[in-house]
Amino acid sequence: MWSRRRFLESLAATPAVAGFRHGLKTAPDGGATPSAAALAGKGGRDYFRELGVRPFINAAGTYTAMTASLMPPEVMDAINYASKYYVMLDELHDRVGERIAKLVRAEAAMVTSGAASALTLGTAAVLTGTDRQKIGDLPNLATMKSEVIIQKAHRFGYDRAIRNCGVRLVEVETRDDLERAVNDKTAMMLFYNNNNKEGRIQDHEFAELGIKHGVPTLNDAAADVPPLENLWKYTAMGFDLVAFSGGKGIRGPQSAGLLLGKKPLIAAARMNGSPNGNAIGRGMKVNKEEMVGMLVALELFVSKDHARDEREYQGRADEIRRSAVAVPGVKAEIFVPEVANHVPHVRVTWDPALKPLKAAGVVRAMQEGEPSIAIRSEGESLVIGVWMMQPGEQKIVARRLRQELEKQA
């Protein structure tokens, strides 16, 4: 299964590109896609041009290194509104958390500085509760439990956010392994939702085991909306805490996240975070603009027509698929990942014996071309994600992909 970690590793190996043009780019339907210069508006500054940073069409997905998603105008309106006033941060935290908890059907909720911060604060909450002495002691666990159980198949690049609290991860594979591993040092059980089908203990059973043994469970579901119902699925399943990214499918600020779950644990997580001074999460600051922006993004996400979005994504994917298969020897299919990024994607393949293409070469050419387009590779196949594109950009991606497939061959 493709993971965020493997994708980021491949991205790090992709050469940087430099230089870009400005103005309007002609789309294959005769329309035009505005560049950063055009979007800056009459008399506005083109900050990316000034900085020498090249914008691109996102045909990959909600990856942090690609700045994830674009915020809707309503979210930016909320951010701009909040920027004009002073408020007491804890009071805003309280009110925003209460509103979000109702939207996601949880006991309690808080806005965090990304999903990784949610993992750290959730772990800290389990370890310390509301004991200020323990909060100040972290990551010194001399007076606290110190082990977190995780399935071996669920180890992932972001579990560092858990280990930041000083705990030791105890790997298990089976239900019997887990039950033997539980002891008086066990603080928490960690579940990586993206790898649900890879582990031998799946989500329902994992949550049930936590309840059986009285051990709090934390589910990292960072990239796992849509579908909408995932926002309440895992707390209803019995997980004590669930972490989501705010800047992926929900389209809130990229530096925001959500921690949902039991009220006492969210209260403890708040005490372990900013603006509290002597706390492990002091540097994980969330400003007033992010809180209000995250709330509005979530309100929009909960109320939007997801079936309409699905039809739009299917249409974009089919347009790209049809363009790819017009190249002799190329095959393409539409698929939906089972867990993370659960929206239509296009997978493009070919017989290397008949068509000596290199996936990395196509990815690089798409990135270096005009306009710059980010796609990704899985081995010697290409994967195009359509949901982070702006309306109409699928036409540009379809045309450029066909051109590069023909040229590279």
LOVO-514621 format. One record per residue: z, x, y of N, C-alpha, C in turn; residue in three letters. Coordinates in pm, whole numbers, padded with zeros to 5 digits, always signed. Layout:
BEGIN
ZXYZXYZXYALA...
***
This chain:
BEGIN
+00000+00085-00121+00000+00000+00000+00000+00087+00125MET-00085+00045+00219-00089+00119+00346+00039+00094+00422TRP+00097+00199+00476+00223+00185+00550+00208+00236+00692SER+00302+00193+00778+00303+00245+00915+00314+00396+00915ARG+00397+00448+00825+00420+00593+00824+00293+00668+00789ARG+00221+00622+00682+00098+00691+00643-00007+00682+00752ARG-00014+00567+00819-00112+00554+00926-00082+00651+01039PHE+00044+00662+01079+00079+00751+01189+00051+00895+01154LEU+00071+00931+01025+00041+01067+00982-00109+01094+00994GLU-00191+00994+00957-00335+01014+00968-00378+01019+01113SER-00312+00941+01198-00345+00940+01340-00318+01075+01404LEU-00210+01139+01360-00174+01269+01417-00281+01374+01388ALA-00358+01352+01281-00461+01448+01244-00595+01422+01314ALA-00604+01310+01388-00728+01276+01455-00740+01353+01585THR-00851+01424+01609-00865+01501+01732-00859+01412+01854PRO-00799+01464+01960-00796+01389+02087-00934+01390+02147ALA-00964+01287+02225-01093+01282+02292-01072+01282+02441VAL-01171+01332+02514-01156+01341+02660-01282+01290+02728ALA-01263+01249+02853-01376+01205+02934-01410+01060+02911GLY-01435+00984+03018-01474+00845+03002-01547+00798+03126PHE-01624+00690+03107-01701+00634+03217-01630+00511+03268ARG-01678+00460+03381-01616+00343+03443-01720+00241+03482HIS-01671+00123+03522-01761+00015+03558-01763-00088+03448GLY-01874-00158+03429-01885-00261+03327-01968-00211+03212LEU-01921-00237+03092-01992-00200+02971-02068-00323+02921LYS-02193-00307+02887-02272-00422+02843-02242-00456+02698THR-02213-00583+02672-02188-00631+02537-02320-00674+02475ALA-02325-00679+02342-02451-00711+02276-02503-00851+02307PRO-02415-00942+02356-02460-01076+02389-02507-01085+02534ASP-02516-00971+02601-02560-00968+02739-02447-00977+02838GLY-02326-01001+02789-02211-01006+02877-02158-00867+02903GLY-02038-00859+02956-01983-00727+02986-01835-00725+02961ALA-01786-00610+02919-01644-00588+02902-01594-00503+03016THR-01495-00546+03094-01451-00468+03209-01377-00342+03167PRO-01403-00234+03236-01330-00110+03212-01198-00114+03286SER-01119-00007+03270-00992+00002+03342-01015-00003+03492ALA-01126+00057+03539-01154+00058+03683-01176-00083+03735ALA-01254-00162+03657-01281-00299+03700-01154-00382+03699ALA-01072-00361+03594-00948-00437+03582-00848-00401+03691LEU-00863-00283+03749-00770-00243+03855-00783-00333+03976ALA-00898-00398+03989-00917-00492+04100-00966-00423+04225GLY-01021-00502+04314-01075-00448+04439-00965-00381+04519LYS-00983-00255+04548-00884-00182+04625-00765-00135+04543GLY-00759-00172+04413-00646-00131+04330-00666+00009+04275GLY-00559+00071+04234-00566+00206+04178-00599+00200+04030ARG-00686+00286+03986-00716+00300+03844-00627+00413+03792ASP-00506+00377+03751-00406+00478+03715-00450+00562+03596TYR-00511+00501+03498-00553+00578+03381-00661+00679+03417PHE-00752+00642+03505-00854+00738+03548-00789+00854+03621ARG-00694+00823+03710-00623+00928+03784-00555+01026+03689GLU-00500+00971+03580-00424+01052+03485-00512+01118+03379LEU-00639+01079+03374-00726+01135+03271-00698+01078+03135GLY-00651+00953+03130-00621+00885+03003-00730+00782+02976VAL-00784+00785+02856-00898+00699+02824-00854+00573+02750ARG-00873+00454+02809-00844+00330+02736-00945+00310+02622PRO-00909+00224+02525-00998+00199+02413-00983+00054+02367PHE-01081+00009+02289-01071-00121+02223-00988-00103+02097ILE-00886-00183+02082-00796-00169+01968-00847-00253+01851ASN-00916-00186+01759-00964-00250+01636-00887-00194+01517ALA-00765-00150+01541-00680-00095+01435-00563-00189+01407ALA-00477-00212+01506-00362-00299+01483-00249-00266+01578GLY-00130-00313+01544-00016-00305+01636+00065-00178+01615THR-00001-00064+01619+00066+00062+01594+00126+00119+01723TYR+00249+00168+01712+00320+00218+01829+00241+00328+01900THR+00182+00418+01823+00108+00529+01883-00015+00480+01960ALA-00058+00358+01932-00171+00298+02003-00124+00197+02107MET+00002+00202+02140+00068+00113+02236+00069-00033+02193THR+00060-00055+02061+00087-00184+01997+00001-00296+02053ALA+00061-00393+02124-00012-00512+02169-00016-00519+02321SER-00094-00614+02371-00101-00639+02515-00018-00763+02547LEU+00061-00757+02653+00146-00869+02689+00068-00978+02762MET+00093-01105+02729+00027-01215+02800+00069-01219+02947PRO-00011-01283+03033+00023-01293+03175+00160-01355+03201PRO+00197-01453+03117+00328-01517+03136+00443-01419+03118GLU+00426-01325+03026+00530-01223+03003+00537-01130+03124VAL+00422-01090+03175+00422-01003+03293+00480-01076+03415MET+00454-01207+03426+00514-01285+03534+00666-01282+03523ASP+00718-01295+03401+00863-01293+03380+00922-01157+03414ALA+00851-01051+03375+00897-00914+03404+00900-00891+03555ILE+00794-00933+03623+00788-00916+03769+00897-00998+03838ASN+00921-01119+03788+01028-01203+03844+01163-01132+03833TYR+01193-01083+03712+01324-01020+03690+01341-00894+03773ALA+01230-00828+03806+01239-00702+03881+01288-00721+04024SER+01293-00845+04072+01325-00871+04212+01471-00909+04234LYS+01551-00912+04128+01689-00958+04141+01786-00865+04069TYR+01910-00864+04118+02020-00802+04046+02095-00909+03969TYR+02133-00876+03846+02219-00965+03767+02317-00877+03690VAL+02422-00938+03637+02512-00865+03548+02447-00857+03410MET+02429-00736+03362+02349-00715+03242+02409-00784+03120LEU+02541-00776+03102+02603-00840+02986+02587-00991+02989ASP+02595-01050+03108+02576-01194+03119+02433-01233+03078GLU+02335-01153+03124+02196-01181+03085+02177-01163+02935LEU+02236-01056+02880+02232-01033+02735+02283-01157+02661HIS+02395-01211+02705+02454-01329+02641+02358-01446+02643ASP+02306-01477+02763+02225-01598+02778+02091-01585+02706ARG+02028-01469+02717+01901-01447+02647+01923-01452+02496VAL+02032-01389+02449+02062-01391+02307+02083-01532+02254GLY+02154-01614+02331+02177-01753+02291+02046-01830+02280GLU+01958-01812+02379+01830-01882+02377+01743-01837+02259ARG+01739-01706+02236+01659-01653+02126+01712-01700+01992ILE+01844-01703+01975+01904-01748+01849+01860-01889+01815ALA+01851-01977+01915+01805-02113+01891+01658-02114+01850LYS+01577-02032+01913+01434-02029+01882+01408-01982+01740LEU+01491-01889+01691+01467-01831+01558+01564-01883+01452VAL+01644-01983+01490+01733-02053+01395+01835-01958+01332ARG+01887-01868+01413+01988-01773+01366+02122-01803+01431ALA+02229-01751+01371+02362-01766+01431+02367-01698+01567GLU+02307-01580+01573+02312-01501+01697+02193-01406+01700ALA+02165-01353+01818+02052-01263+01835+02074-01176+01956ALA+02003-01064+01960+02006-00977+02077+01873-00907+02091MET+01838-00871+02215+01720-00789+02241+01762-00644+02231VAL+01686-00565+02160+01715-00423+02141+01599-00341+02197THR+01616-00210+02203+01508-00124+02252+01419-00085+02134SER+01348-00184+02080+01260-00164+01966+01330-00195+01835GLY+01250-00205+01728+01305-00236+01596+01392-00122+01543ALA+01356+00003+01574+01438+00116+01526+01578+00110+01585ALA+01587+00073+01712+01718+00055+01774+01795-00057+01706SER+01725-00164+01668+01791-00274+01597+01852-00225+01466ALA+01781-00134+01398+01834-00080+01272+01960+00003+01296LEU+01957+00087+01399+02075+00169+01429+02194+00083+01470THR+02170-00011+01561+02280-00096+01609+02333-00187+01499LEU+02243-00236+01414+02288-00319+01302+02375-00241+01206GLY+02336-00118+01176+02416-00033+01088+02551-00001+01152THR+02548+00033+01279+02672+00062+01351+02765-00058+01349ALA+02709-00177+01366+02791-00299+01366+02863-00317+01234ALA+02792-00292+01123+02852-00305+00991+02965-00204+00972VAL+02946-00083+01024+03043+00024+01005+03170+00005+01088LEU+03152-00040+01212+03265-00039+01306+03326-00175+01333THR+03249-00283+01312+03295-00411+01361+03316-00400+01511GLY+03419-00463+01559+03449-00458+01703+03565-00362+01734THR+03593-00272+01643+03699-00173+01660+03651-00063+01756ASP+03706-00059+01876+03658+00036+01977+03682+00181+01936ARG+03786+00206+01861+03811+00343+01815+03699+00389+01723GLN+03661+00302+01630+03553+00337+01537+03420+00348+01611LYS+03399+00260+01709+03275+00267+01788+03264+00403+01857ILE+03375+00450+01910+03376+00580+01975+03364+00696+01878GLY+03407+00675+01755+03404+00783+01655+03265+00808+01597ASP+03181+00707+01588+03049+00725+01526+02975+00845+01586LEU+02908+00927+01502+02882+00911+01359+02985+00976+01267PRO+03104+01004+01315+03212+01055+01230+03268+00937+01151ASN+03247+00937+01020+03283+00823+00937+03412+00844+00859LEU+03497+00932+00908+03620+00965+00834+03704+00842+00803ALA+03704+00744+00890+03786+00624+00870+03702+00502+00832THR+03576+00526+00797+03485+00413+00769+03413+00431+00636MET+03352+00325+00590+03265+00335+00473+03143+00419+00511LYS+03080+00481+00410+02980+00582+00445+02850+00575+00366SER+02833+00475+00280+02714+00470+00196+02633+00342+00222GLU+02501+00359+00221+02409+00246+00233+02315+00249+00113VAL+02310+00140+00039+02226+00133-00080+02085+00089-00041ILE+01985+00160-00095+01845+00128-00069+01766+00151-00197ILE+01666+00070-00222+01580+00094-00337+01496+00219-00313GLN+01475+00295-00418+01397+00419-00406+01258+00390-00350LYS+01198+00279-00390+01065+00242-00344+01065+00196-00198ALA+01184+00180-00140+01195+00134-00002+01229+00246+00096HIS+01234+00370+00049+01255+00479+00145+01133+00488+00236ARG+01155+00501+00365+01045+00497+00460+01079+00582+00581PHE+00977+00611+00661+00993+00705+00771+01092+00661+00876GLY+01122+00532+00881+01211+00481+00984+01356+00468+00939TYR+01386+00509+00816+01527+00499+00773+01614+00603+00844ASP+01551+00691+00921+01629+00782+01006+01715+00702+01104ARG+01666+00586+01145+01742+00502+01238+01874+00458+01176ALA+01879+00447+01045+02002+00413+00974+02090+00537+00962ILE+02028+00649+00923+02103+00773+00901+02161+00829+01030ARG+02110+00785+01144+02167+00829+01272+02315+00796+01282ASN+02358+00697+01208+02499+00656+01212+02587+00739+01121CYS+02529+00839+01053+02609+00928+00970+02621+00888+00825GLY+02557+00778+00786+02571+00730+00649+02484+00809+00552VAL+02517+00797+00425+02436+00855+00317+02363+00742+00247ARG+02231+00759+00229+02153+00658+00158+02162+00682+00008LEU+02199+00579-00066+02212+00585-00212+02094+00511-00272VAL+02007+00582-00344+01886+00522-00399+01911+00457-00534GLU+01855+00338-00552+01862+00266-00679+01722+00214-00712VAL+01703+00174-00838+01574+00118-00877+01586-00021-00936GLU+01688-00045-01015+01702-00174-01082+01825-00249-01033THR+01835-00374-01075+01953-00454-01043+02079-00389-01100ARG+02070-00340-01224+02186-00275-01284+02226-00150-01207ASP+02124-00072-01162+02153+00046-01081+02233+00006-00956ASP+02187-00099-00892+02250-00142-00767+02394-00184-00792LEU+02415-00263-00895+02550-00314-00920+02646-00201-00957GLU+02594-00098-01024+02679+00019-01053+02705+00102-00928ARG+02610+00100-00836+02624+00183-00715+02725+00127-00616ALA+02750-00003-00619+02845-00063-00525+02985-00010-00553VAL+03050+00041-00448+03188+00090-00463+03259+00073-00329ASN+03381+00128-00322+03460+00106-00199+03406+00183-00079ASP+03303+00269-00098+03240+00339+00015+03113+00268+00064LYS+03072+00164-00008+02947+00096+00026+02964+00013+00152THR+02888+00049+00255+02896-00022+00382+02793-00133+00393ALA+02672-00107+00337+02560-00197+00363+02452-00178+00257MET+02364-00276+00244+02245-00266+00161+02123-00284+00251MET+02027-00190+00245+01911-00189+00334+01785-00228+00257LEU+01705-00317+00317+01582-00366+00256+01466-00341+00352PHE+01356-00281+00302+01236-00258+00383+01133-00363+00343TYR+01115-00463+00427+01038-00582+00392+00893-00551+00356ASN+00834-00451+00421+00697-00413+00394+00676-00376+00247ASN+00780-00324+00181+00770-00279+00043+00832-00377-00056ASN+00837-00503-00018+00901-00603-00104+00846-00601-00246ASN+00713-00597-00260+00652-00602-00393+00656-00469-00466LYS+00687-00362-00395+00692-00230-00459+00826-00204-00526GLU+00932-00263-00473+01063-00246-00535+01083-00342-00652GLY+01173-00307-00741+01198-00391-00859+01298-00503-00829ARG+01365-00492-00714+01454-00600-00670+01390-00661-00546ILE+01344-00784-00557+01275-00844-00444+01371-00920-00353GLN+01317-00967-00241+01401-01012-00129+01510-01113-00167ASP+01475-01222-00235+01575-01324-00269+01691-01263-00349HIS+01655-01187-00452+01756-01128-00539+01841-01026-00464GLU+01779-00949-00376+01852-00849-00299+01957-00915-00211PHE+01917-01022-00142+02012-01094-00056+02125-01155-00140ALA+02090-01209-00255+02191-01269-00344+02291-01165-00393GLU+02242-01044-00422+02332-00938-00468+02428-00896-00357LEU+02378-00894-00234+02466-00863-00122+02578-00965-00110GLY+02542-01092-00122+02643-01200-00115+02740-01188-00232ILE+02689-01163-00350+02774-01153-00470+02880-01044-00455LYS+02840-00930-00400+02931-00816-00389+03001-00806-00253HIS+02974-00900-00166+03038-00898-00034+02994-00781+00051GLY+02868-00737+00033+02814-00624+00108+02708-00675+00206VAL+02720-00647+00334+02620-00693+00432+02482-00636+00401PRO+02380-00717+00423+02242-00676+00399+02163-00677+00530THR+02078-00575+00546+01993-00562+00665+01849-00550+00618LEU+01762-00636+00673+01620-00636+00637+01538-00588+00755ASN+01463-00477+00735+01371-00429+00838+01238-00501+00819ASP+01213-00601+00904+01089-00679+00899+01009-00655+01027ALA+01008-00532+01073+00955-00497+01206+00819-00558+01235ALA+00722-00538+01144+00584-00579+01172+00546-00708+01100ALA+00645-00789+01063+00621-00897+00968+00614-01036+01028ASP+00574-01046+01154+00529-01173+01211+00395-01147+01280VAL+00294-01237+01264+00301-01361+01187+00313-01336+01037PRO+00346-01443+00959+00357-01583+00998+00485-01613+01077PRO+00480-01721+01154+00590-01761+01241+00719-01780+01164LEU+00710-01841+01047+00833-01878+00974+00913-01758+00927GLU+00855-01639+00930+00933-01520+00894+01049-01497+00990ASN+01039-01553+01111+01147-01535+01209+01278-01597+01161LEU+01271-01694+01075+01395-01754+01021+01402-01749+00868TRP+01296-01706+00803+01292-01703+00657+01402-01616+00597LYS+01423-01497+00653+01511-01400+00588+01659-01425+00617TYR+01690-01476+00735+01830-01515+00760+01865-01635+00674THR+01769-01729+00657+01793-01844+00570+01807-01801+00425ALA+01742-01694+00388+01748-01641+00252+01884-01580+00221MET+01958-01542+00326+02091-01486+00304+02112-01347+00359GLY+02008-01286+00420+02028-01155+00482+02121-01171+00602PHE+02214-01077+00616+02311-01083+00725+02251-01041+00857ASP+02155-00948+00852+02089-00897+00972+01941-00879+00943LEU+01856-00907+01042+01712-00887+01029+01662-00825+01159VAL+01577-00722+01146+01521-00653+01262+01372-00682+01273ALA+01327-00711+01396+01185-00731+01425+01145-00646+01544PHE+01019-00605+01545+00962-00542+01665+00927-00652+01764SER+00949-00625+01892+00914-00722+01994+00773-00706+02046GLY+00716-00587+02033+00588-00557+02096+00470-00557+02002GLY+00484-00612+01881+00372-00620+01789+00316-00762+01794LYS+00330-00839+01685+00271-00972+01681+00328-01067+01784GLY+00453-01049+01825+00514-01138+01925+00458-01110+02064ILE+00408-00989+02087+00343-00948+02212+00438-00944+02332ARG+00562-00904+02305+00655-00876+02413+00643-00732+02456GLY+00738-00683+02536+00736-00542+02576+00741-00452+02452PRO+00658-00348+02450+00653-00263+02332+00786-00194+02306GLN+00862-00169+02410+00990-00099+02395+01104-00194+02362SER+01072-00320+02328+01177-00418+02294+01169-00455+02147ALA+01283-00500+02095+01291-00548+01958+01393-00658+01949GLY+01411-00711+01829+01507-00819+01807+01597-00785+01688LEU+01726-00814+01704+01820-00808+01593+01880-00946+01580LEU+01861-01008+01463+01907-01143+01438+02009-01142+01325LEU+02101-01240+01326+02190-01248+01213+02324-01311+01243GLY+02425-01270+01164+02558-01328+01173+02622-01297+01308LYS+02690-01396+01361+02748-01384+01495+02845-01267+01508LYS+02939-01246+01413+03031-01131+01429+02958-00996+01429PRO+02851-00985+01350+02778-00859+01344+02696-00836+01471LEU+02637-00940+01526+02564-00924+01652+02661-00888+01764ILE+02780-00947+01763+02881-00911+01864+02918-00763+01853ALA+02931-00714+01730+02964-00573+01708+02848-00483+01748ALA+02724-00528+01719+02607-00450+01758+02599-00436+01910ALA+02632-00544+01980+02633-00539+02126+02733-00435+02177ARG+02847-00427+02114+02949-00331+02157+02908-00188+02129MET+02821-00169+02032+02772-00035+01998+02652+00008+02083ASN+02605-00081+02171+02487-00052+02250+02514-00044+02398GLY+02409-00021+02474+02417-00017+02620+02444-00158+02673SER+02519-00171+02783+02562-00068+02879+02697-00003+02847PRO+02749-00024+02726+02876+00040+02690+02859+00192+02687ASN+02955+00262+02744+02940+00406+02762+02962+00487+02636GLY+03077+00477+02574+03111+00561+02460+03065+00495+02331ASN+02932+00482+02317+02875+00412+02202+02749+00483+02156ALA+02721+00475+02025+02607+00546+01968+02475+00495+02025ILE+02475+00369+02073+02353+00311+02126+02343+00315+02277GLY+02422+00397+02344+02420+00400+02490+02281+00434+02544ARG+02211+00522+02474+02078+00561+02520+01971+00459+02485GLY+02006+00358+02406+01909+00255+02364+01911+00140+02464MET+01884+00174+02588+01900+00079+02699+01788-00024+02700LYS+01825-00148+02728+01729-00256+02747+01750-00309+02888VAL+01646-00307+02971+01664-00352+03108+01644-00503+03121ASN+01677-00554+03235+01670-00699+03257+01528-00751+03243LYS+01431-00670+03288+01292-00710+03279+01248-00727+03133GLU+01289-00633+03047+01254-00642+02905+01319-00763+02840GLU+01443-00791+02875+01512-00906+02816+01440-01037+02847MET+01409-01057+02975+01344-01181+03015+01201-01184+02959VAL+01131-01071+02964+00997-01065+02908+00995-01094+02759GLY+01093-01042+02687+01101-01066+02543+01127-01213+02513MET+01213-01274+02591+01242-01416+02573+01115-01499+02593LEU+01042-01474+02700+00921-01551+02728+00815-01526+02621VAL+00800-01402+02576+00704-01371+02470+00738-01450+02344ALA+00866-01459+02311+00908-01532+02192+00886-01682+02208LEU+00914-01734+02326+00888-01876+02353+00739-01907+02333GLU+00652-01821+02386+00508-01841+02370+00468-01832+02223LEU+00524-01736+02152+00487-01714+02012+00527-01834+01927PHE+00645-01888+01951+00694-02002+01872+00612-02127+01900VAL+00566-02145+02022+00499-02269+02061+00347-02265+02047SER+00288-02148+02019+00142-02137+02020+00081-02202+01897LYS-00050-02225+01902-00125-02283+01791-00170-02170+01698ASP-00090-02143+01596-00120-02031+01506-00242-02059+01419HIS-00267-02185+01388-00386-02219+01309-00513-02187+01389ALA-00510-02213+01519-00625-02181+01604-00646-02029+01609ARG-00536-01955+01621-00547-01808+01620-00610-01760+01490ASP-00566-01820+01379-00619-01780+01248-00770-01802+01242GLU-00817-01915+01294-00962-01942+01294-01036-01842+01382ARG-00975-01807+01495-01037-01709+01584-01047-01572+01516GLU-00939-01530+01449-00940-01401+01381-01041-01399+01266TYR-01049-01510+01193-01146-01517+01084-01288-01504+01138GLN-01314-01570+01250-01448-01561+01311-01481-01420+01355GLY-01385-01352+01417-01408-01214+01458-01435-01125+01338ARG-01352-01142+01235-01366-01059+01115-01501-01081+01049ALA-01546-01206+01043-01673-01234+00977-01790-01176+01054ASP-01781-01176+01187-01888-01117+01266-01899-00967+01240GLU-01786-00900+01228-01786-00755+01199-01832-00731+01055ILE-01787-00814+00962-01828-00798+00822-01980-00810+00810ARG-02038-00912+00872-02182-00934+00862-02261-00818+00922ARG-02211-00763+01029-02279-00649+01091-02275-00527+01000SER-02161-00505+00934-02146-00388+00846-02237-00397+00725ALA-02243-00515+00661-02323-00527+00538-02472-00530+00567VAL-02511-00539+00695-02653-00529+00729-02704-00387+00708ALA-02614-00291+00693-02651-00152+00665-02668-00137+00514VAL-02785-00097+00465-02807-00084+00321-02701+00005+00254PRO-02649-00042+00142-02551+00036+00066-02408+00020+00110GLY-02384-00059+00214-02248-00080+00265-02197-00216+00221VAL-02073-00220+00178-02007-00345+00141-01890-00369+00237LYS-01858-00495+00258-01745-00528+00345-01682-00658+00298ALA-01551-00665+00310-01477-00785+00271-01368-00813+00373GLU-01333-00940+00384-01221-00981+00469-01098-00995+00380ILE-00987-00939+00424-00863-00951+00349-00747-00968+00445PHE-00637-01020+00393-00515-01040+00471-00402-00964+00401VAL-00343-00862+00466-00230-00792+00404-00119-00889+00367PRO-00056-00863+00256+00044-00957+00204+00167-00967+00291GLU+00208-00855+00352+00333-00856+00429+00304-00822+00575VAL+00315-00697+00611+00299-00657+00751+00156-00681+00799ALA+00142-00714+00929+00010-00741+00988-00066-00846+00907ASN+00001-00959+00883-00048-01064+00795-00154-01150+00867HIS-00266-01089+00896-00379-01152+00965-00508-01095+00906VAL-00623-01160+00928-00749-01110+00870-00786-00971+00919PRO-00829-00888+00824-00883-00755+00850-01016-00743+00776HIS-01094-00643+00811-01219-00615+00741-01208-00478+00675VAL-01239-00472+00546-01245-00345+00474-01390-00312+00445ARG-01434-00193+00485-01573-00149+00468-01577-00034+00368VAL-01662-00047+00267-01673+00056+00162-01820+00085+00134THR-01844+00192+00058-01980+00229+00019-01970+00318-00103TRP-02080+00333-00173-02088+00422-00288-02120+00562-00236ASP-02023+00656-00244-02048+00789-00188-02163+00863-00255PRO-02195+00824-00378-02308+00890-00445-02440+00848-00382ALA-02444+00726-00328-02567+00676-00266-02568+00695-00116LEU-02447+00696-00059-02437+00703+00087-02328+00803+00122LYS-02364+00925+00158-02265+01031+00178-02190+01020+00310PRO-02124+00906+00330-02044+00886+00450-01905+00944+00433LEU-01843+00985+00541-01703+01025+00543-01628+00932+00636LYS-01526+00865+00582-01453+00767+00662-01395+00830+00788ALA-01339+00949+00775-01279+01015+00891-01384+01042+00999ALA-01507+01071+00957-01613+01096+01053-01650+00970+01130GLY-01650+00856+01063-01681+00729+01130-01570+00695+01228VAL-01444+00712+01183-01330+00684+01271-01339+00769+01398VAL-01370+00898+01381-01378+00989+01495-01494+00950+01588ARG-01607+00916+01529-01723+00881+01610-01698+00753+01689ALA-01630+00657+01628-01597+00533+01699-01503+00561+01815MET-01411+00653+01794-01314+00687+01899-01380+00764+02012GLN-01471+00853+01978-01532+00940+02079-01648+00875+02152GLU-01699+00763+02100-01816+00699+02159-01783+00619+02283GLY-01882+00544+02329-01868+00465+02451-01901+00319+02422GLU-01806+00226+02436-01667+00252+02473-01589+00308+02354PRO-01475+00367+02381-01390+00419+02276-01332+00303+02196SER-01340+00312+02063-01289+00206+01974-01202+00271+01868ILE-01080+00221+01852-00989+00272+01751-00995+00185+01627ALA-01036+00245+01514-01025+00181+01383-00946+00277+01295ILE-00926+00244+01170-00851+00336+01084-00918+00346+00947ARG-00875+00445+00872-00929+00465+00739-00818+00457+00636SER-00855+00413+00515-00767+00418+00398-00847+00491+00291GLU-00815+00618+00270-00896+00698+00179-01038+00704+00234GLY-01136+00670+00150-01276+00670+00194-01325+00527+00218GLU-01243+00446+00280-01285+00315+00327-01238+00299+00470SER-01299+00207+00541-01262+00180+00679-01192+00045+00686LEU-01093+00035+00774-01023-00091+00794-01027-00125+00942VAL-01074-00245+00971-01084-00291+01109-00991-00410+01127ILE-00897-00397+01219-00808-00508+01252-00860-00580+01375GLY-00864-00712+01371-00929-00786+01479-00832-00852+01577VAL-00703-00858+01544-00615-00946+01621-00570-00886+01753TRP-00582-00756+01773-00544-00696+01901-00663-00679+01995MET-00780-00725+01952-00897-00721+02040-00886-00829+02148MET-00949-00803+02261-00966-00905+02362-01084-00993+02322GLN-01086-01121+02363-01197-01209+02326-01332-01147+02361PRO-01423-01150+02266-01557-01095+02286-01571-00951+02241GLY-01462-00878+02227-01473-00736+02190-01522-00717+02047GLU-01509-00821+01963-01559-00809+01826-01709-00784+01824GLN-01782-00833+01926-01926-00812+01932-01957-00664+01956LYS-01879-00602+02042-01897-00459+02070-01861-00377+01947ILE-01750-00412+01882-01707-00339+01763-01810-00353+01653VAL-01863-00474+01633-01962-00497+01528-02088-00413+01552ALA-02134-00412+01675-02255-00335+01708-02233-00186+01689ARG-02123-00135+01745-02095+00009+01735-02071+00052+01591ARG-02002-00031+01514-01976+00005+01374-02105+00018+01298LEU-02196-00078+01315-02325-00071+01246-02401+00055+01287ARG-02402+00084+01415-02472+00204+01463-02415+00330+01401GLN-02283+00340+01395-02221+00462+01341-02241+00473+01191GLU-02239+00360+01120-02263+00364+00976-02405+00412+00947LEU-02499+00367+01028-02637+00411+01011-02655+00557+01049GLU-02593+00596+01159-02607+00732+01209-02538+00833+01116LYS-02415+00803+01075-02339+00896+00992-02405+00918+00857GLN-02474+00816+00807-02540+00830+00677-02666+00916+00687ALA
***
